[in-house]
Structure formats: structure tokens, C-alpha cells
Amino acid sequence: MPIAFILLNSDLGSDQEIITKLKEMLAVEKDLKYEVQGVYGIYDIVVKIEAANADLLRTIITNKIRKIDKVQSTLTMMVIEEQERL
């Protein structure tokens, strides 16, 4: 399964609101596993998503996560699937 880690920067004080939106949004998706955590540091929220296929993963990141209000920026890191099998 394709995996991505998405790091989000949010407007000041909006972390919990965004985390709630993310969980609601991702909970209704089929063929998806996810984790959402607030973090300290340069980024405010970390999301790990495992999807049934890469197209679904890209669609969720591009069309849903990046369009959430109060998300200032994202950094997406796709896991190299071939290295998981070694």
C-alpha cells in the first residue's frame, strides 16, 4: 500500500480545528488507514496515510488536505515502496 507523510503548517491556534477536520474527512474514505497528530516544532500537524493505490493518495492530498481552511502550507513525503520489501 502506498504511504505518505504530510507535514502541515497552520494558522496560529487552529491546530485542533484542522485535526478534527482531517479525522472527519479521512474517516469516510474507503481503502485508507491514517494517523493524525499535533506536534511541536517547525510543523504543527503530521498525517500518515496508507491508501489502496497511489492515485487515491494523491487525490486526497491535493484535493482535500491542501484545501482545508487555515492550512498555510504542506510538505508531502511519499514512502519508497520498493525499500519496504527489503
ZAVEX-410651 format. One line per field, with one value per atom (N, C-alpha, C): residue number from 1; residue in three letters; x, y, z. Coordinates in nm, 3 decimals, padded with zeros to 5 digits. Layout:
BEGIN
k <- (NUM/...) .
r <- (ALA/...) .
X <- (X/...) .
Y <- (Y/...) .
Z <- (Z/...) .
// end
This chain:
BEGIN
k <- (1/1/1/2/2/2/3/3/3/4/4/4/5/5/5/6/6/6/7/7/7/8/8/8/9/9/9/10/10/10/11/11/11/12/12/12/13/13/13/14/14/14/15/15/15/16/16/16/17/17/17/18/18/18/19/19/19/20/20/20/21/21/21/22/22/22/23/23/23/24/24/24/25/25/25/26/26/26/27/27/27/28/28/28/29/29/29/30/30/30/31/31/31/32/32/32/33/33/33/34/34/34/35/35/35/36/36/36/37/37/37/38/38/38/39/39/39/40/40/40/41/41/41/42/42/42/43/43/43/44/44/44/45/45/45/46/46/46/47/47/47/48/48/48/49/49/49/50/50/50/51/51/51/52/52/52/53/53/53/54/54/54/55/55/55/56/56/56/57/57/57/58/58/58/59/59/59/60/60/60/61/61/61/62/62/62/63/63/63/64/64/64/65/65/65/66/66/66/67/67/67/68/68/68/69/69/69/70/70/70/71/71/71/72/72/72/73/73/73/74/74/74/75/75/75/76/76/76/77/77/77/78/78/78/79/79/79/80/80/80/81/81/81/82/82/82/83/83/83/84/84/84/85/85/85/86/86/86) .
r <- (MET/MET/MET/PRO/PRO/PRO/ILE/ILE/ILE/ALA/ALA/ALA/PHE/PHE/PHE/ILE/ILE/ILE/LEU/LEU/LEU/LEU/LEU/LEU/ASN/ASN/ASN/SER/SER/SER/ASP/ASP/ASP/LEU/LEU/LEU/GLY/GLY/GLY/SER/SER/SER/ASP/ASP/ASP/GLN/GLN/GLN/GLU/GLU/GLU/ILE/ILE/ILE/ILE/ILE/ILE/THR/THR/THR/LYS/LYS/LYS/LEU/LEU/LEU/LYS/LYS/LYS/GLU/GLU/GLU/MET/MET/MET/LEU/LEU/LEU/ALA/ALA/ALA/VAL/VAL/VAL/GLU/GLU/GLU/LYS/LYS/LYS/ASP/ASP/ASP/LEU/LEU/LEU/LYS/LYS/LYS/TYR/TYR/TYR/GLU/GLU/GLU/VAL/VAL/VAL/GLN/GLN/GLN/GLY/GLY/GLY/VAL/VAL/VAL/TYR/TYR/TYR/GLY/GLY/GLY/ILE/ILE/ILE/TYR/TYR/TYR/ASP/ASP/ASP/ILE/ILE/ILE/VAL/VAL/VAL/VAL/VAL/VAL/LYS/LYS/LYS/ILE/ILE/ILE/GLU/GLU/GLU/ALA/ALA/ALA/ALA/ALA/ALA/ASN/ASN/ASN/ALA/ALA/ALA/ASP/ASP/ASP/LEU/LEU/LEU/LEU/LEU/LEU/ARG/ARG/ARG/THR/THR/THR/ILE/ILE/ILE/ILE/ILE/ILE/THR/THR/THR/ASN/ASN/ASN/LYS/LYS/LYS/ILE/ILE/ILE/ARG/ARG/ARG/LYS/LYS/LYS/ILE/ILE/ILE/ASP/ASP/ASP/LYS/LYS/LYS/VAL/VAL/VAL/GLN/GLN/GLN/SER/SER/SER/THR/THR/THR/LEU/LEU/LEU/THR/THR/THR/MET/MET/MET/MET/MET/MET/VAL/VAL/VAL/ILE/ILE/ILE/GLU/GLU/GLU/GLU/GLU/GLU/GLN/GLN/GLN/GLU/GLU/GLU/ARG/ARG/ARG/LEU/LEU/LEU) .
X <- (00.085/00.000/00.088/00.059/00.134/00.113/00.221/00.218/00.275/00.214/00.266/00.261/00.361/00.362/00.342/00.244/00.215/00.236/00.323/00.350/00.275/00.200/00.118/00.158/00.158/00.167/00.028/-00.014/-00.149/-00.145/-00.258/-00.272/-00.260/-00.208/-00.188/-00.318/-00.314/-00.429/-00.535/-00.511/-00.613/-00.583/-00.481/-00.439/-00.552/-00.620/-00.723/-00.838/-00.875/-00.981/-00.943/-00.820/-00.773/-00.763/-00.714/-00.705/-00.843/-00.942/-01.080/-01.130/-01.107/-01.150/-01.082/-00.953/-00.879/-00.937/-00.960/-01.013/-01.151/-01.236/-01.370/-01.361/-01.275/-01.258/-01.203/-01.101/-01.037/-01.118/-01.200/-01.279/-01.379/-01.426/-01.526/-01.464/-01.334/-01.266/-01.252/-01.279/-01.262/-01.118/-01.073/-00.939/-00.829/-00.843/-00.749/-00.724/-00.597/-00.560/-00.490/-00.509/-00.448/-00.418/-00.325/-00.295/-00.277/-00.328/-00.316/-00.267/-00.158/-00.102/-00.060/-00.088/-00.031/00.110/00.202/00.342/00.402/00.511/00.588/00.698/00.738/00.848/00.809/00.879/00.857/00.717/00.669/00.536/00.440/00.312/00.210/00.136/00.121/00.044/00.116/00.117/00.172/00.060/00.047/-00.054/00.017/-00.015/00.034/-00.086/-00.076/-00.187/-00.136/-00.207/-00.185/-00.310/-00.294/-00.408/-00.397/-00.509/-00.512/-00.426/-00.417/-00.335/-00.283/-00.183/-00.119/-00.212/-00.300/-00.394/-00.487/-00.539/-00.626/-00.548/-00.427/-00.344/-00.320/-00.282/-00.258/-00.385/-00.498/-00.625/-00.662/-00.646/-00.678/-00.588/-00.459/-00.366/-00.393/-00.406/-00.421/-00.558/-00.662/-00.798/-00.867/-00.814/-00.881/-00.792/-00.680/-00.597/-00.544/-00.491/-00.430/-00.533/-00.661/-00.765/-00.838/-00.795/-00.857/-00.826/-00.929/-00.909/-00.810/-00.728/-00.630/-00.505/-00.494/-00.369/-00.286/-00.172/-00.086/00.000/00.056/00.143/00.151/00.193/00.212/00.345/00.398/00.514/00.478/00.479/00.440/00.562/00.575/00.684/00.622/00.643/00.593/00.698/00.655/00.745/00.784/00.910/00.958/00.919/00.817/00.760/00.859/00.946/01.042/01.134/01.166/01.256/01.188/01.056/00.983/00.998/01.017/01.021/01.159/01.260/01.397/01.414) .
Y <- (-00.119/00.000/00.125/00.220/00.346/00.421/00.480/00.554/00.693/00.792/00.928/00.987/01.070/01.152/01.295/01.364/01.502/01.588/01.688/01.783/01.911/01.963/02.082/02.197/02.316/02.440/02.501/02.548/02.603/02.744/02.813/02.943/02.924/03.024/03.018/02.985/02.883/02.847/02.763/02.721/02.646/02.496/02.451/02.311/02.213/02.229/02.133/02.132/02.247/02.256/02.178/02.193/02.123/01.973/01.934/01.792/01.728/01.796/01.746/01.731/01.832/01.826/01.711/01.694/01.586/01.450/01.428/01.299/01.272/01.375/01.358/01.327/01.398/01.382/01.244/01.201/01.074/00.953/00.970/00.859/00.805/00.888/00.843/00.782/00.791/00.735/00.584/00.513/00.368/00.336/00.217/00.169/00.264/00.311/00.410/00.385/00.394/00.395/00.527/00.584/00.714/00.734/00.825/00.874/01.024/01.097/01.243/01.283/01.361/01.402/01.549/01.622/01.754/01.739/01.824/01.812/01.948/01.947/02.068/02.077/02.197/02.215/02.303/02.287/02.369/02.347/02.223/02.191/02.175/02.188/02.183/02.050/01.984/01.860/01.764/01.635/01.530/01.431/01.396/01.299/01.185/01.062/00.945/00.880/00.858/00.797/00.677/00.566/00.449/00.431/00.428/00.417/00.291/00.250/00.131/00.147/00.273/00.298/00.442/00.468/00.599/00.709/00.676/00.777/00.828/00.737/00.777/00.865/00.827/00.904/01.046/01.059/01.191/01.275/01.214/01.287/01.342/01.262/01.307/01.422/01.410/01.515/01.644/01.633/01.751/01.816/01.736/01.791/01.809/01.750/01.762/01.827/01.763/01.813/01.953/01.974/02.105/02.217/02.183/02.284/02.315/02.258/02.286/02.430/02.502/02.639/02.640/02.742/02.767/02.680/02.599/02.529/02.622/02.664/02.758/02.689/02.573/02.501/02.354/02.274/02.131/02.086/01.980/01.912/01.764/01.705/01.565/01.481/01.371/01.275/01.139/01.091/00.960/00.855/00.747/00.638/00.561/00.523/00.443/00.299/00.252/00.121/00.007/00.019/-00.086/-00.111/-00.009/-00.025/-00.093/-00.088/-00.155/-00.306/-00.357/-00.502/-00.562/-00.479/-00.530/-00.586) .
Z <- (00.000/00.000/00.000/-00.088/-00.087/00.046/00.095/00.221/00.198/00.263/00.259/00.399/00.428/00.549/00.503/00.560/00.523/00.646/00.633/00.740/00.708/00.804/00.780/00.871/00.816/00.892/00.891/01.007/01.018/01.075/01.062/01.126/01.277/01.344/01.487/01.560/01.644/01.725/01.656/01.532/01.459/01.450/01.522/01.512/01.541/01.652/01.690/01.591/01.540/01.440/01.313/01.269/01.149/01.174/01.290/01.324/01.321/01.377/01.375/01.232/01.149/01.008/00.935/00.959/00.894/00.931/01.060/01.105/01.047/01.043/00.985/00.836/00.766/00.622/00.587/00.660/00.629/00.675/00.776/00.830/00.728/00.637/00.540/00.415/00.401/00.283/00.297/00.188/00.188/00.148/00.184/00.148/00.195/00.320/00.372/00.520/00.561/00.701/00.726/00.844/00.869/01.018/01.043/01.177/01.166/01.263/01.266/01.404/01.408/01.536/01.531/01.637/01.655/01.707/01.661/01.702/01.734/01.809/01.835/01.731/01.698/01.605/01.489/01.378/01.260/01.203/01.209/01.158/01.275/01.247/01.352/01.359/01.244/01.237/01.144/01.181/01.097/01.067/00.940/00.897/00.825/00.862/00.790/00.725/00.594/00.520/00.442/00.454/00.370/00.286/00.154/00.064/-00.020/-00.077/-00.161/-00.285/-00.335/-00.453/-00.451/-00.532/-00.534/-00.585/-00.678/-00.730/-00.621/-00.540/-00.429/-00.331/-00.302/-00.210/-00.262/-00.388/-00.447/-00.449/-00.479/-00.483/-00.346/-00.243/-00.107/-00.066/-00.093/-00.054/-00.130/-00.261/-00.345/-00.334/-00.339/-00.347/-00.214/-00.109/00.021/00.127/00.159/00.269/00.240/00.122/00.091/00.081/00.072/00.058/00.188/00.298/00.428/00.468/00.510/00.558/00.673/00.677/00.783/00.773/00.668/00.641/00.555/00.608/00.535/00.432/00.467/00.374/00.413/00.316/00.341/00.282/00.337/00.281/00.279/00.161/00.146/00.115/00.188/00.166/00.137/00.015/-00.025/00.010/00.070/00.107/-00.020/-00.030/-00.142/-00.114/-00.184/-00.156/-00.177/-00.274/-00.302/-00.183/-00.107/00.008/00.124/00.130/00.239/00.229/00.109/00.086/00.113/00.132/00.153/00.292) .
// end
